[in-house]
């Protein structure tokens, strides 16, 4: 179990073999509810090689001293492109709030 955000990992092994490797992470929200964006890659079981990197957004809740995964969204290349375009447009139009267009 993960007691802190830094204890939360995305790497997954079976019988000593890494099947999912965490490449990077960005903590987007801390506290009782934590949100982390992970970049990772999965091993292709047929070829034994790692597939191209992917992204996943995960939400964790701290419950009885441990963080537990509550939600997960795998982000395809198309979804990432749509998010970047949409958020960039909203920022440029000042539609995200605050003076600089990002938050209050």
The first five atom37 places (N, CA, C, CB, O) and aatype in JSON, in Angstrom:
{
  "aatype": [20, 20, 20, 20, 20, 20, 20, 20, 20, 20, 20, 20, 20, 20, 20, 20, 20, 20, 20, 20, 20, 20, 20, 20, 20, 20, 20, 20, 20, 20, 20, 20, 20, 20, 20, 20, 20, 20, 20, 20, 20, 20, 20, 20, 20, 20, 20, 20, 20, 20, 20, 20, 20, 20, 20, 20, 20, 20, 20, 20, 20, 20, 20, 20, 20, 20, 20, 20, 20, 20, 20, 20, 20, 20, 20, 20, 20, 20, 20, 20, 20, 20, 20, 20, 20, 20, 20, 20, 20, 20, 20, 20, 20, 20, 20, 20, 20, 20, 20, 20, 20, 20, 20, 20],
  "atom_mask": [
    [1, 1, 1, 1, 1],
    [1, 1, 1, 1, 1],
    [1, 1, 1, 1, 1],
    [1, 1, 1, 1, 1],
    [1, 1, 1, 1, 1],
    [1, 1, 1, 1, 1],
    [1, 1, 1, 1, 1],
    [1, 1, 1, 1, 1],
    [1, 1, 1, 1, 1],
    [1, 1, 1, 1, 1],
    [1, 1, 1, 1, 1],
    [1, 1, 1, 1, 1],
    [1, 1, 1, 1, 1],
    [1, 1, 1, 1, 1],
    [1, 1, 1, 1, 1],
    [1, 1, 1, 1, 1],
    [1, 1, 1, 1, 1],
    [1, 1, 1, 1, 1],
    [1, 1, 1, 1, 1],
    [1, 1, 1, 1, 1],
    [1, 1, 1, 1, 1],
    [1, 1, 1, 1, 1],
    [1, 1, 1, 1, 1],
    [1, 1, 1, 1, 1],
    [1, 1, 1, 1, 1],
    [1, 1, 1, 1, 1],
    [1, 1, 1, 1, 1],
    [1, 1, 1, 1, 1],
    [1, 1, 1, 1, 1],
    [1, 1, 1, 1, 1],
    [1, 1, 1, 1, 1],
    [1, 1, 1, 1, 1],
    [1, 1, 1, 1, 1],
    [1, 1, 1, 1, 1],
    [1, 1, 1, 1, 1],
    [1, 1, 1, 1, 1],
    [1, 1, 1, 1, 1],
    [1, 1, 1, 1, 1],
    [1, 1, 1, 1, 1],
    [1, 1, 1, 1, 1],
    [1, 1, 1, 1, 1],
    [1, 1, 1, 1, 1],
    [1, 1, 1, 1, 1],
    [1, 1, 1, 1, 1],
    [1, 1, 1, 1, 1],
    [1, 1, 1, 1, 1],
    [1, 1, 1, 1, 1],
    [1, 1, 1, 1, 1],
    [1, 1, 1, 1, 1],
    [1, 1, 1, 1, 1],
    [1, 1, 1, 1, 1],
    [1, 1, 1, 1, 1],
    [1, 1, 1, 1, 1],
    [1, 1, 1, 1, 1],
    [1, 1, 1, 1, 1],
    [1, 1, 1, 1, 1],
    [1, 1, 1, 1, 1],
    [1, 1, 1, 1, 1],
    [1, 1, 1, 1, 1],
    [1, 1, 1, 1, 1],
    [1, 1, 1, 1, 1],
    [1, 1, 1, 1, 1],
    [1, 1, 1, 1, 1],
    [1, 1, 1, 1, 1],
    [1, 1, 1, 1, 1],
    [1, 1, 1, 1, 1],
    [1, 1, 1, 1, 1],
    [1, 1, 1, 1, 1],
    [1, 1, 1, 1, 1],
    [1, 1, 1, 1, 1],
    [1, 1, 1, 1, 1],
    [1, 1, 1, 1, 1],
    [1, 1, 1, 1, 1],
    [1, 1, 1, 1, 1],
    [1, 1, 1, 1, 1],
    [1, 1, 1, 1, 1],
    [1, 1, 1, 1, 1],
    [1, 1, 1, 1, 1],
    [1, 1, 1, 1, 1],
    [1, 1, 1, 1, 1],
    [1, 1, 1, 1, 1],
    [1, 1, 1, 1, 1],
    [1, 1, 1, 1, 1],
    [1, 1, 1, 1, 1],
    [1, 1, 1, 1, 1],
    [1, 1, 1, 1, 1],
    [1, 1, 1, 1, 1],
    [1, 1, 1, 1, 1],
    [1, 1, 1, 1, 1],
    [1, 1, 1, 1, 1],
    [1, 1, 1, 1, 1],
    [1, 1, 1, 1, 1],
    [1, 1, 1, 1, 1],
    [1, 1, 1, 1, 1],
    [1, 1, 1, 1, 1],
    [1, 1, 1, 1, 1],
    [1, 1, 1, 1, 1],
    [1, 1, 1, 1, 1],
    [1, 1, 1, 1, 1],
    [1, 1, 1, 1, 1],
    [1, 1, 1, 1, 1],
    [1, 1, 1, 1, 1],
    [1, 1, 1, 1, 1],
    [1, 1, 1, 1, 1]
  ],
  "atom_positions": [
    [[0.83, -1.19, 0.0], [0.0, 0.0, 0.0], [0.87, 1.25, 0.0], [-0.94, 0.0, 1.21], [2.01, 1.22, 0.48]],
    [[0.34, 2.32, -0.53], [1.07, 3.58, -0.62], [0.59, 4.55, 0.46], [0.9, 4.2, -2.02], [-0.58, 4.95, 0.48]],
    [[1.5, 4.92, 1.34], [1.14, 5.87, 2.4], [1.33, 7.31, 1.95], [1.98, 5.6, 3.64], [0.67, 8.21, 2.47]],
    [[2.23, 7.54, 1.0], [2.47, 8.88, 0.48], [2.36, 8.85, -1.04], [3.87, 9.42, 0.92], [2.38, 7.78, -1.66]],
    [[2.25, 10.03, -1.64], [2.16, 10.12, -3.1], [3.41, 9.53, -3.75], [1.96, 11.58, -3.54], [3.32, 8.89, -4.8]],
    [[4.57, 9.75, -3.15], [5.81, 9.23, -3.73], [5.88, 7.7, -3.68], [7.01, 9.82, -3.01], [6.65, 7.1, -4.42]],
    [[5.07, 7.08, -2.82], [5.03, 5.61, -2.75], [4.18, 5.0, -3.86], [4.49, 5.18, -1.4], [4.26, 3.8, -4.11]],
    [[3.37, 5.81, -4.51], [2.5, 5.3, -5.57], [3.35, 5.01, -6.8], [1.36, 6.32, -5.9], [4.07, 5.89, -7.28]],
    [[3.27, 3.8, -7.29], [4.05, 3.42, -8.46], [3.17, 2.88, -9.56], [5.1, 2.39, -8.09], [2.05, 2.43, -9.33]],
    [[3.7, 2.92, -10.75], [2.95, 2.45, -11.92], [3.61, 1.22, -12.53], [2.84, 3.55, -12.96], [2.98, 0.51, -13.32]],
    [[4.86, 0.96, -12.18], [5.58, -0.2, -12.72], [4.93, -1.48, -12.21], [7.08, -0.15, -12.34], [4.57, -1.58, -11.04]],
    [[4.8, -2.46, -13.11], [4.19, -3.74, -12.76], [5.11, -4.87, -13.22], [2.78, -3.89, -13.4], [5.57, -4.89, -14.35]],
    [[5.36, -5.82, -12.31], [6.21, -6.97, -12.61], [5.46, -8.26, -12.34], [7.51, -6.92, -11.79], [4.61, -8.33, -11.46]],
    [[5.81, -9.28, -13.1], [5.33, -10.64, -12.87], [6.54, -11.55, -12.92], [4.24, -11.08, -13.92], [7.28, -11.56, -13.91]],
    [[6.74, -12.3, -11.87], [7.86, -13.25, -11.79], [9.2, -12.58, -12.14], [7.61, -14.44, -12.72], [10.02, -13.16, -12.85]],
    [[9.39, -11.36, -11.64], [10.63, -10.64, -11.84], [10.78, -9.96, -13.19], [11.75, -11.57, -11.65], [11.79, -9.31, -13.44]],
    [[9.79, -10.1, -14.06], [9.84, -9.48, -15.39], [8.97, -8.23, -15.4], [9.39, -10.48, -16.49], [7.79, -8.29, -15.03]],
    [[9.53, -7.1, -15.82], [8.79, -5.85, -15.9], [7.86, -5.91, -17.11], [9.75, -4.62, -15.99], [8.32, -6.05, -18.25]],
    [[6.57, -5.8, -16.86], [5.57, -5.8, -17.94], [5.05, -4.41, -18.24], [4.41, -6.71, -17.57], [4.69, -4.11, -19.38]],
    [[5.01, -3.56, -17.22], [4.63, -2.15, -17.39], [5.69, -1.33, -16.67], [3.19, -1.86, -16.82], [5.95, -1.52, -15.49]],
    [[6.3, -0.4, -17.41], [7.38, 0.41, -16.86], [6.97, 1.88, -16.82], [8.67, 0.24, -17.7], [6.61, 2.47, -17.85]],
    [[7.02, 2.46, -15.63], [6.75, 3.89, -15.48], [7.93, 4.67, -16.03], [6.47, 4.26, -13.99], [9.08, 4.41, -15.65]],
    [[7.65, 5.62, -16.91], [8.71, 6.45, -17.5], [8.78, 7.83, -16.87], [8.49, 6.57, -18.99], [9.85, 8.42, -16.76]],
    [[7.63, 8.35, -16.47], [7.58, 9.69, -15.9], [6.25, 9.87, -15.19], [7.78, 10.78, -17.01], [5.31, 9.1, -15.4]],
    [[6.17, 10.9, -14.36], [4.93, 11.22, -13.67], [4.89, 12.69, -13.36], [4.78, 10.39, -12.38], [5.92, 13.35, -13.19]],
    [[3.67, 13.21, -13.29], [3.44, 14.59, -12.87], [2.28, 14.54, -11.89], [3.13, 15.54, -14.11], [1.19, 14.06, -12.21]],
    [[2.52, 15.03, -10.68], [1.47, 15.11, -9.67], [0.67, 16.38, -9.94], [2.06, 15.09, -8.2], [1.2, 17.49, -9.84]],
    [[-0.59, 16.22, -10.28], [-1.45, 17.35, -10.62], [-2.23, 17.87, -9.42], [-2.42, 16.95, -11.71], [-2.58, 19.05, -9.37]],
    [[-2.48, 16.99, -8.46], [-3.23, 17.39, -7.26], [-2.76, 16.55, -6.1], [-4.78, 17.24, -7.48], [-2.57, 15.34, -6.23]],
    [[-2.56, 17.19, -4.94], [-2.15, 16.5, -3.72], [-3.25, 16.62, -2.69], [-0.82, 17.08, -3.17], [-4.16, 17.45, -2.82]],
    [[-3.17, 15.81, -1.67], [-4.14, 15.87, -0.59], [-4.84, 14.55, -0.43], [-5.15, 16.98, -0.83], [-4.32, 13.5, -0.81]],
    [[-6.05, 14.6, 0.15], [-6.83, 13.38, 0.35], [-7.14, 12.75, -1.01], [-8.13, 13.69, 1.13], [-7.15, 11.52, -1.14]],
    [[-7.41, 13.57, -1.99], [-7.57, 13.11, -3.36], [-6.34, 13.54, -4.15], [-8.89, 13.66, -4.01], [-6.06, 14.74, -4.25]],
    [[-5.63, 12.59, -4.69], [-4.43, 12.89, -5.48], [-4.69, 12.52, -6.94], [-3.19, 12.12, -4.93], [-5.35, 11.52, -7.23]],
    [[-4.18, 13.33, -7.85], [-4.3, 13.06, -9.28], [-2.89, 13.06, -9.86], [-5.22, 14.12, -10.0], [-2.12, 14.01, -9.68]],
    [[-2.55, 11.96, -10.56], [-1.21, 11.81, -11.12], [-1.33, 11.45, -12.59], [-0.4, 10.72, -10.35], [-2.12, 10.58, -12.97]],
    [[-0.55, 12.12, -13.41], [-0.43, 11.81, -14.83], [0.83, 10.96, -15.01], [-0.38, 13.11, -15.71], [1.92, 11.4, -14.67]],
    [[0.66, 9.76, -15.54], [1.79, 8.86, -15.75], [2.09, 8.7, -17.23], [1.5, 7.49, -15.13], [1.19, 8.67, -18.07]],
    [[3.38, 8.61, -17.54], [3.82, 8.17, -18.87], [4.45, 6.81, -18.64], [4.84, 9.2, -19.55], [5.29, 6.65, -17.75]],
    [[4.06, 5.83, -19.45], [4.52, 4.46, -19.23], [4.61, 3.72, -20.55], [3.58, 3.72, -18.26], [4.18, 4.22, -21.6]],
    [[5.17, 2.53, -20.49], [5.17, 1.67, -21.66], [4.94, 0.23, -21.21], [6.51, 1.8, -22.46], [5.33, -0.17, -20.12]],
    [[4.29, -0.52, -22.09], [3.95, -1.91, -21.81], [4.8, -2.84, -22.67], [2.44, -2.17, -22.05], [5.12, -2.54, -23.82]],
    [[5.16, -3.97, -22.09], [5.9, -4.97, -22.85], [4.93, -5.79, -23.68], [6.73, -5.89, -21.9], [3.91, -6.26, -23.18]],
    [[5.25, -5.94, -24.94], [4.46, -6.76, -25.84], [4.82, -8.22, -25.56], [4.71, -6.37, -27.35], [5.97, -8.62, -25.77]],
    [[3.88, -8.99, -25.11], [4.16, -10.38, -24.71], [4.56, -11.26, -25.9], [2.95, -10.98, -24.03], [5.25, -12.26, -25.72]],
    [[4.14, -10.89, -27.1], [4.49, -11.69, -28.28], [5.93, -11.45, -28.72], [3.54, -11.37, -29.44], [6.65, -12.4, -29.03]],
    [[6.34, -10.18, -28.75], [7.68, -9.85, -29.25], [8.71, -9.72, -28.14], [7.63, -8.57, -30.03], [9.91, -9.88, -28.38]],
    [[8.26, -9.43, -26.92], [9.18, -9.2, -25.81], [9.74, -7.79, -25.78], [10.31, -10.18, -25.88], [10.49, -7.44, -24.87]],
    [[9.37, -6.97, -26.76], [9.81, -5.58, -26.82], [8.75, -4.69, -26.18], [10.08, -5.14, -28.29], [7.59, -5.07, -26.06]],
    [[9.18, -3.5, -25.78], [8.23, -2.54, -25.23], [7.54, -1.8, -26.36], [8.93, -1.56, -24.29], [8.17, -1.41, -27.34]],
    [[6.22, -1.6, -26.21], [5.44, -0.81, -27.15], [5.75, 0.67, -26.93], [3.91, -1.08, -26.99], [6.38, 1.02, -25.94]],
    [[5.32, 1.54, -27.86], [5.54, 2.99, -27.68], [4.89, 3.49, -26.38], [4.98, 3.77, -28.88], [3.92, 2.9, -25.9]],
    [[5.43, 4.57, -25.81], [4.89, 5.11, -24.57], [3.42, 5.52, -24.69], [5.7, 6.3, -24.14], [2.93, 5.89, -25.75]],
    [[2.74, 5.42, -23.55], [1.34, 5.81, -23.42], [1.21, 6.74, -22.22], [0.4, 4.56, -23.27], [2.16, 6.92, -21.45]],
    [[0.02, 7.33, -22.07], [-0.26, 8.2, -20.93], [-1.51, 7.73, -20.23], [-0.4, 9.68, -21.37], [-2.43, 7.2, -20.85]],
    [[-1.54, 7.93, -18.93], [-2.68, 7.52, -18.11], [-2.85, 8.54, -16.99], [-2.48, 6.08, -17.53], [-1.88, 8.97, -16.37]],
    [[-4.07, 8.92, -16.75], [-4.42, 9.83, -15.68], [-5.1, 9.0, -14.59], [-5.35, 11.01, -16.18], [-6.1, 8.33, -14.85]],
    [[-4.56, 9.06, -13.37], [-5.11, 8.25, -12.28], [-5.45, 9.13, -11.09], [-4.13, 7.15, -11.86], [-4.75, 10.1, -10.78]],
    [[-6.54, 8.78, -10.42], [-7.01, 9.5, -9.25], [-7.0, 8.54, -8.07], [-8.44, 10.1, -9.48], [-7.52, 7.43, -8.15]],
    [[-6.41, 8.99, -6.97], [-6.27, 8.18, -5.76], [-6.95, 8.88, -4.59], [-4.78, 7.9, -5.45], [-6.98, 10.11, -4.53]],
    [[-7.47, 8.09, -3.68], [-8.07, 8.62, -2.45], [-7.31, 8.05, -1.26], [-9.6, 8.27, -2.37], [-7.06, 6.84, -1.19]],
    [[-6.94, 8.92, -0.33], [-6.3, 8.45, 0.89], [-7.4, 7.99, 1.83], [-5.42, 9.57, 1.55], [-8.28, 8.76, 2.2]],
    [[-7.33, 6.72, 2.22], [-8.35, 6.11, 3.05], [-7.65, 5.23, 4.08], [-9.36, 5.28, 2.19], [-6.92, 4.3, 3.73]],
    [[-7.89, 5.53, 5.35], [-7.27, 4.81, 6.46], [-5.75, 4.74, 6.32], [-7.84, 3.4, 6.53], [-5.12, 3.71, 6.57]],
    [[-5.16, 5.88, 5.92], [-3.71, 6.02, 5.87], [-3.03, 5.57, 4.59], [-3.14, 5.28, 6.97], [-1.82, 5.76, 4.45]],
    [[-3.78, 4.99, 3.65], [-3.18, 4.53, 2.39], [-3.93, 5.1, 1.19], [-3.19, 2.99, 2.33], [-5.14, 5.3, 1.23]],
    [[-3.17, 5.38, 0.13], [-3.79, 5.81, -1.12], [-4.29, 4.6, -1.89], [-2.79, 6.63, -1.98], [-3.58, 3.61, -2.05]],
    [[-5.53, 4.69, -2.36], [-6.14, 3.63, -3.15], [-6.61, 4.22, -4.47], [-7.32, 2.96, -2.38], [-7.2, 5.3, -4.51]],
    [[-6.35, 3.5, -5.57], [-6.77, 3.98, -6.89], [-8.28, 3.95, -6.98], [-6.14, 3.12, -8.03], [-8.92, 2.94, -6.66]],
    [[-8.85, 5.06, -7.41], [-10.3, 5.17, -7.55], [-10.72, 5.28, -9.01], [-10.82, 6.36, -6.77], [-11.74, 4.7, -9.4]],
    [[-9.96, 6.01, -9.82], [-10.32, 6.22, -11.21], [-9.06, 6.18, -12.07], [-11.06, 7.57, -11.4], [-7.96, 6.5, -11.61]],
    [[-9.24, 5.78, -13.33], [-8.12, 5.73, -14.25], [-8.63, 6.0, -15.66], [-7.38, 4.37, -14.18], [-9.65, 5.46, -16.08]],
    [[-7.92, 6.85, -16.38], [-8.26, 7.15, -17.77], [-7.0, 6.98, -18.6], [-8.84, 8.6, -17.92], [-6.0, 7.66, -18.39]],
    [[-7.05, 6.05, -19.56], [-5.94, 5.9, -20.5], [-6.12, 6.92, -21.6], [-5.88, 4.44, -21.08], [-7.21, 7.05, -22.17]],
    [[-5.06, 7.65, -21.9], [-5.14, 8.74, -22.86], [-4.51, 8.32, -24.18], [-4.45, 9.99, -22.31], [-3.3, 8.16, -24.28]],
    [[-5.34, 8.16, -25.2], [-4.84, 7.82, -26.53], [-4.2, 9.07, -27.16], [-5.98, 7.27, -27.43], [-4.38, 10.18, -26.67]],
    [[-3.48, 8.86, -28.22], [-2.84, 9.98, -28.92], [-3.89, 10.99, -29.39], [-2.02, 9.46, -30.13], [-3.68, 12.2, -29.3]],
    [[-5.03, 10.5, -29.89], [-6.09, 11.39, -30.35], [-6.67, 12.21, -29.2], [-7.2, 10.58, -31.02], [-6.93, 13.4, -29.36]],
    [[-6.88, 11.58, -28.05], [-7.42, 12.28, -26.89], [-6.43, 13.34, -26.41], [-7.73, 11.29, -25.75], [-6.83, 14.46, -26.1]],
    [[-5.15, 12.99, -26.36], [-4.13, 13.96, -25.94], [-4.12, 15.16, -26.88], [-2.73, 13.3, -25.9], [-4.07, 16.31, -26.43]],
    [[-4.17, 14.91, -28.18], [-4.18, 16.02, -29.14], [-5.41, 16.9, -28.96], [-4.14, 15.47, -30.58], [-5.3, 18.13, -29.03]],
    [[-6.57, 16.3, -28.74], [-7.8, 17.06, -28.52], [-7.7, 17.9, -27.25], [-9.01, 16.12, -28.43], [-8.09, 19.07, -27.24]],
    [[-7.17, 17.3, -26.17], [-7.0, 18.05, -24.91], [-6.06, 19.24, -25.1], [-6.45, 17.12, -23.81], [-6.36, 20.35, -24.66]],
    [[-4.93, 19.0, -25.75], [-3.96, 20.08, -25.96], [-4.56, 21.22, -26.77], [-2.71, 19.55, -26.67], [-4.41, 22.39, -26.42]],
    [[-5.25, 20.88, -27.85], [-5.86, 21.91, -28.69], [-6.94, 22.68, -27.93], [-6.46, 21.27, -29.95], [-6.99, 23.91, -27.98]],
    [[-7.79, 21.95, -27.24], [-8.91, 22.58, -26.53], [-8.42, 23.46, -25.39], [-9.86, 21.52, -25.99], [-8.82, 24.62, -25.27]],
    [[-7.54, 22.92, -24.53], [-7.04, 23.7, -23.4], [-6.21, 24.9, -23.87], [-6.2, 22.82, -22.47], [-6.29, 25.98, -23.29]],
    [[-5.42, 24.71, -24.93], [-4.65, 25.82, -25.48], [-5.56, 26.93, -25.98], [-3.75, 25.34, -26.6], [-5.29, 28.11, -25.77]],
    [[-6.63, 26.55, -26.66], [-7.6, 27.54, -27.14], [-8.29, 28.26, -26.01], [-8.63, 26.88, -28.02], [-8.43, 29.49, -26.04]],
    [[-8.71, 27.52, -25.01], [-9.36, 28.14, -23.86], [-8.41, 29.09, -23.14], [-9.87, 27.07, -22.89], [-8.81, 30.18, -22.72]],
    [[-7.15, 28.68, -22.99], [-6.16, 29.53, -22.32], [-5.98, 30.82, -23.12], [-4.8, 28.8, -22.16], [-6.0, 31.91, -22.56]],
    [[-5.81, 30.68, -24.44], [-5.59, 31.85, -25.29], [-6.77, 32.8, -25.28], [-5.3, 31.41, -26.7], [-6.6, 34.01, -25.45]],
    [[-7.97, 32.27, -25.08], [-9.18, 33.1, -25.04], [-9.46, 33.62, -23.64], [-10.37, 32.31, -25.55], [-10.41, 34.38, -23.44]],
    [[-8.64, 33.22, -22.65], [-8.83, 33.66, -21.29], [-10.01, 32.99, -20.61], [-9.02, 35.14, -21.28], [-10.59, 33.54, -19.67]],
    [[-10.38, 31.81, -21.07], [-11.56, 31.13, -20.55], [-11.26, 30.17, -19.4], [-12.24, 30.38, -21.65], [-12.16, 29.45, -18.96]],
    [[-10.03, 30.15, -18.9], [-9.69, 29.27, -17.79], [-9.64, 30.02, -16.47], [-8.37, 28.59, -18.04], [-9.3, 29.43, -15.44]],
    [[-9.97, 31.29, -16.46], [-9.99, 32.08, -15.24], [-8.64, 32.68, -14.91], [-10.46, 31.23, -14.09], [-7.64, 32.35, -15.54]],
    [[-8.63, 33.57, -13.92], [-7.39, 34.23, -13.49], [-6.87, 35.2, -14.52], [-6.33, 33.21, -13.2], [-7.28, 35.2, -15.68]],
    [[-5.94, 36.05, -14.07], [-5.38, 37.07, -14.96], [-4.55, 36.48, -16.09], [-4.52, 38.04, -14.17], [-4.57, 36.98, -17.22]],
    [[-3.81, 35.38, -15.78], [-2.96, 34.79, -16.79], [-3.68, 33.69, -17.57], [-1.71, 34.24, -16.15], [-3.07, 32.99, -18.39]],
    [[-4.99, 33.53, -17.31], [-5.76, 32.54, -18.02], [-5.69, 31.16, -17.41], [-5.32, 32.47, -19.41], [-6.3, 30.23, -17.93]],
    [[-4.94, 31.0, -16.3], [-4.8, 29.7, -15.67], [-5.17, 29.8, -14.2], [-3.36, 29.15, -15.84], [-4.4, 30.34, -13.4]],
    [[-6.33, 29.3, -13.83], [-6.75, 29.27, -12.43], [-6.98, 30.65, -11.84], [-5.72, 28.55, -11.61], [-6.8, 31.67, -12.5]],
    [[-7.37, 30.65, -10.58], [-7.59, 31.94, -9.87], [-6.54, 32.17, -8.82], [-8.97, 31.98, -9.22], [-6.57, 33.19, -8.14]]
  ]
}
